[in-house]
Amino acid sequence: MKKDLLGIKQLNEEEILNILTTASSFKDVLQRDIKKVPALRGKTVVNLFFEPSTRTRTSFELAEKRLSTDVLNFSIPTSSVVKGESLLDTVKTMQSYGADYIVIRHQCSGVPHRLSRFVKGSVINAGDGINEHPTQALLDAFTIKEKKGEIKGLNIAIIGDIVHSRVARSNTLCLLKLGANIRYIAPATLLPNYIPQEIKTFYNIDEGIKDADVIMALRVQKERMDKAFFPSEREYFKLYGLTPDRLQKADSQAIVMHPGPMNRGIEISSDVADSNQSVILDQVTNGIAVRMAVLYLFGGNDNG
Ligand code: CP
């Protein structure tokens, strides 16, 4: 396996499937009384989150601890970053401690790629701007496979703020590589300029959701919006909110996903988010096993 996990773009189908199979073994470990393995004992991981995170940050930390690594959680607001120290100098400082892995989330697209050229240890992308969120896509693929058995041939509807979503981008790359049929459902203002030709687009959610096997609702990313992309949140929910009535138009066994955090009442109703078709908390649970697999396989050591 490669040294760095920069994006799904750099992975082929075989590498993705290898990560999912390895994650499955780690999921078995996580169901034991003793959930820790010595696989990466002696390795050091630095978690550098320049953007807020709940799920990705905590599940990486748990994954690292379950693999017996030493974990350094770098706190940006109390660091010399606030005195103006550059990202590269910050990372070089961490490297001087002998960090084997840098897990990084940054608001600028391409930061992990740039760092990987300077850093000896493994760089793991935990979300870069609107570019990619590879571990989210991997845990989503793992969850779909777990719930549906097979990804190839499934009809997967991705709904909402696609243009600002690194989750949508990584998921599109990953699920196309695994043979799924993808549909985008969004207002024109929230669709990206470039859409791969094999993806069908719908402006009408009731049409787009028909017979979908998997429905992936996306967060409206207000923090990335510098102008009005839709008239009001009320209007958005009316036109694009995932409600029980709309869910009924999908396949009766359809699963509902959301990467979190959710805006309840904007892109998804609580009735759907908390329904028995929702696998949103399973996605969170699977994040640990998948991130264990990523740390185990990447890093340029002898694991993969
Ligand atoms: N899905 C996701 O990236 O969530 P967090 O921002 O809470 O990490």
Residues whose N, C-alpha, C, O or C-beta is under 5 A from the ligand:
A	BS01	CP	P52 S53 T54 R55 T56 R57 P259 G260 P261
